[in-house]
Amino acid sequence: AQTVTQSQPEMSVQEAETVTLSCTYDTSESDYYLFWYKQPPSRQMILVIRQEAYKQQNATENRFSVNFQKAAKSFSLKISDSQLGDAAMYFCAYSRLQETSGSRLTFGEGTQLTVNP
Amino acid sequence: EAQVTQNPRYLITVTGKKLTVTCSQNMNHEYMSWYRQDPGLGLRQIYYSMNVEVTDKGDVPEGYKVSRKEKRNFPLILESPSPNQTSLYFCASSFERNNSPLHFGNGTRLTVT
């Protein structure tokens, strides 16, 4: 079974600084998807970024980028120029590359990010 | 507006009193699923459904039932709730194909006393 581990229950960053959230996973699959979701106090689950394992290039979405190390099974999220609105719980998630099964996700424990003004 | 709608948003009940949390999506998605979120454990899948009348267990199905009589609806049923089912519940849906993003509802906070 696949597992996802986020070893940092809490992180904090100063506004405008950069912060990196860690995620490691375990799988025997060679092709899969990895995700970072943001959950603000509103409880809404917001997809931040997605990475396909077969792509060498790290995904980037504006101020959010990932460092995907396939051999090490590591998938960290870097937030640049942190803003107060980035304060949230962040979840790392894994999904197998399956032909007909939608998006069944395995989630990590979550990292609570605080942004200090 | 494309969305997944869960109701109620908050629910407080007592042990043993049957309850249903509703979930409806308007995107014609084949795939629907339920997750529960607990501190320190992240989100864990309870049940999922590939299409009408097709459901299967996720990672933590004990104490829960689901049904998929219509494509748009996927209710979560707790026949005899217990305090260990106090949690935040999410319904999600997507198309039944690779690379289809998962759409989440806004969550239901359930407290069982």
Interface residues (C-beta under 8 A of the other chain):
Chain A: V4 Q6 P9 Y33 S42 R43 Q44 M45 L47 R50 E52 F91 A93 L97 Q98 E99 T100 S101 G102 S103 R104 L105 F107 G108 E109 G110
Chain B: H29 E30 Y31 S33 Y35 G40 L41 G42 L43 R44 Q45 Y48 M50 G58 L88 F90 A92 S94 F95 E96 R97 N98 N99 S100 P101 L102 F104 N106 G107 R109
